Amino acid sequence: TELPQDVASFAQKTVDQAQAAFDKASEIAHSNVQLFDAAANAAKNRFNDLQLKAIEFAAHKHRDQRRKDPDKTPYINHPIALAQVLREEGRVRDSVVIAAALLHDTIEDTETTYDELRGQFGVTIADCVVEVTDVKFLGKTARKRLQVAKAGRASKAAKQVKLADKICNLRDILASPPADWSLTRQQEYFEHAKEVVDEVRGANARLERRFDRLYRQRPAG
């Protein structure tokens, strides 16, 4: 039995629409595969073997840690953000500086030792990480004063890592401050960050300008 003309026409139209939707989905899927491949290749180009080793090491060391933002994002996002700031905004191409940025919180916030870092990454990177590591057993005020004092005496590599760290921290506070931080505490961090950055000026003008723009956005009462 033949279908009525209007029913047959509707059925054919439905089939055509389904085929068009399938073709479009296939096109999108193919495009997404291409985008994924491009992103993977870009990552390979962005980080060399030393830096990839540092990412793997830091990810393992920080594996159980989270940032203080309300979403509790994985801690490893922070050192990776530093590396991206250094490369993309500071135009830093020195692998030692990038690797040190990826590892910068391992001694301070994990059980990693200087000897372990030195054995894995060499003296230069281990020394740079120590330069940007806070002395945790000191009280908050003394620790902040020492951080400012150390910044001025640091190597150029450590100064650039410190700049990237402050840039990332200010961005995080502006975008999603820790849930338990009052406005006053946010403002105090901005002022402390500026004191540190003022001690490292001359290390990377691009990053200094980026920091200054962020500082001008400091939370107001």
C-alpha positions in Angstrom: 0.0 0.0 0.0 1.4 3.3 -1.0 1.6 6.1 1.5 -0.5 9.2 0.9 1.5 11.9 -0.9 1.6 14.3 2.0 2.7 11.6 4.4 5.4 10.3 2.1 6.6 13.9 1.5 6.8 14.5 5.3 8.6 11.2 5.8 11.2 12.0 3.2 11.6 15.5 4.6 12.2 14.0 8.1 14.8 11.6 6.6 16.6 14.4 4.8 16.7 16.5 8.0 18.1 13.5 10.0 20.7 13.0 7.3 21.7 16.6 7.4 21.9 16.5 11.2 24.1 13.4 11.0 26.4 15.1 8.5 26.7 18.2 10.7 27.5 16.1 13.7 30.1 14.2 11.8 31.6 17.5 10.7 31.7 18.8 14.2 33.2 15.6 15.6 35.9 15.8 12.9 36.6 19.4 13.7 36.8 18.6 17.4 39.4 15.9 16.7 41.4 18.4 14.7 41.2 20.9 17.6 42.3 18.3 20.1 45.2 17.3 17.9 46.2 21.0 17.5 46.0 21.5 21.3 48.1 18.5 22.0 50.7 19.6 19.5 50.6 23.1 21.0 51.3 21.7 24.4 54.2 19.7 23.1 55.6 22.8 21.5 55.0 24.9 24.6 56.8 22.7 27.1 60.1 20.9 26.6 61.1 17.7 28.3 62.5 19.4 31.4 59.3 21.4 31.9 57.0 18.4 31.3 59.1 16.5 34.0 58.5 19.4 36.3 54.8 19.4 35.7 54.6 15.7 36.4 56.7 16.0 39.6 54.6 19.0 40.9 51.3 17.3 40.0 52.3 14.3 42.0 53.5 16.4 45.0 50.4 18.6 45.0 48.0 15.7 44.2 46.0 15.9 47.4 46.0 19.7 47.7 43.4 22.3 46.6 43.5 26.1 46.2 41.6 28.3 48.7 39.0 29.5 46.2 35.3 28.5 46.8 35.5 25.8 44.1 38.6 24.2 45.7 40.4 23.9 42.3 43.3 21.5 42.1 46.5 23.1 43.4 48.5 22.1 40.3 46.5 24.7 38.3 48.5 27.4 40.2 52.0 26.5 39.2 50.9 25.8 35.6 49.3 29.3 35.6 52.7 30.7 36.6 54.5 28.9 33.8 51.9 30.3 31.3 52.2 33.8 32.6 56.0 33.7 32.3 55.9 32.3 28.8 53.0 34.1 27.2 53.0 37.4 29.1 56.6 37.7 30.2 58.1 36.2 27.0 60.3 34.1 29.2 61.9 31.2 27.3 64.5 30.0 29.9 63.6 26.4 30.8 65.2 26.8 34.2 62.8 29.7 35.1 59.7 27.9 33.8 60.6 24.6 35.6 61.3 26.6 38.8 57.9 28.2 38.5 56.2 24.8 38.1 58.1 23.6 41.2 58.0 26.8 43.3 55.6 25.6 46.0 56.9 22.0 46.4 59.3 22.7 49.3 57.0 25.2 51.0 53.8 23.2 50.8 54.7 19.5 50.4 57.2 17.1 51.9 59.7 17.8 49.1 63.2 18.4 50.2 66.0 20.5 48.7 68.1 17.4 48.1 65.2 15.7 46.3 64.8 18.7 44.0 68.5 18.9 43.4 68.7 15.3 42.5 65.8 15.5 40.1 66.4 18.9 38.5 69.8 20.1 39.4 71.3 22.7 41.7 70.2 25.8 39.7 66.5 24.9 39.7 66.6 23.7 43.3 68.3 27.0 44.4 65.7 29.1 42.6 62.9 27.2 44.3 64.5 27.8 47.7 64.8 31.5 46.9 61.0 31.8 46.5 60.1 29.5 49.5 58.7 31.1 52.6 60.0 30.1 56.0 56.8 28.5 57.4 57.8 28.3 61.1 57.9 32.1 61.4 54.9 34.1 62.4 52.8 35.7 59.7 54.2 39.2 60.1 57.8 38.1 60.3 57.3 35.7 57.3 56.0 38.6 55.2 58.9 40.9 56.2 61.4 38.2 55.3 59.7 37.6 52.0 60.1 41.2 51.1 63.8 41.2 52.2 64.6 38.0 50.3 62.9 39.3 47.1 65.4 42.1 46.7 68.4 39.8 47.0 67.0 37.1 44.8 68.4 36.0 41.4 66.8 37.3 38.2 65.2 33.9 37.7 63.7 33.9 41.2 62.4 37.5 40.8 60.6 36.5 37.6 59.0 33.5 39.4 58.0 35.8 42.3 56.4 38.3 39.8 54.4 35.6 38.1 53.3 34.2 41.5 52.0 37.6 42.6 50.2 38.2 39.3 48.4 34.8 39.6 47.5 35.4 43.2 46.1 38.8 42.5 44.1 37.5 39.6 42.7 34.7 41.8 41.7 37.1 44.5 39.9 39.4 42.0 38.2 36.5 40.3 37.4 34.2 43.2 38.8 35.1 46.6 39.1 32.5 49.4 35.7 32.1 51.1 37.1 33.0 54.5 39.0 36.1 53.4 37.5 39.4 54.5 37.8 42.5 52.3 40.5 43.8 54.7 42.6 40.6 54.3 42.3 40.9 50.5 43.4 44.5 50.6 46.3 43.6 52.9 47.5 40.9 50.4 47.5 43.4 47.6 49.6 45.8 49.6 52.0 43.0 50.6 52.3 41.8 47.0 53.2 45.3 45.9 55.9 45.5 48.6 57.4 42.3 47.2 57.1 43.3 43.6 58.7 46.7 44.3 61.8 44.8 45.4 62.1 42.8 42.2 61.6 45.5 39.6 64.0 45.4 36.7 63.6 41.6 36.3 60.9 41.7 33.7 59.2 44.9 32.6 56.3 43.2 30.9 55.3 41.3 34.0 55.8 44.4 36.1 53.4 46.3 33.9 50.9 43.5 34.1 51.2 43.4 37.9 50.7 47.2 38.1 47.5 47.0 36.1 46.1 44.3 38.4 47.2 46.2 41.5 45.1 49.2 40.3 42.1 46.9 40.5 42.6 46.2 44.2 39.4 45.6 46.2 38.0 48.9 47.5 36.2 49.3 50.8 
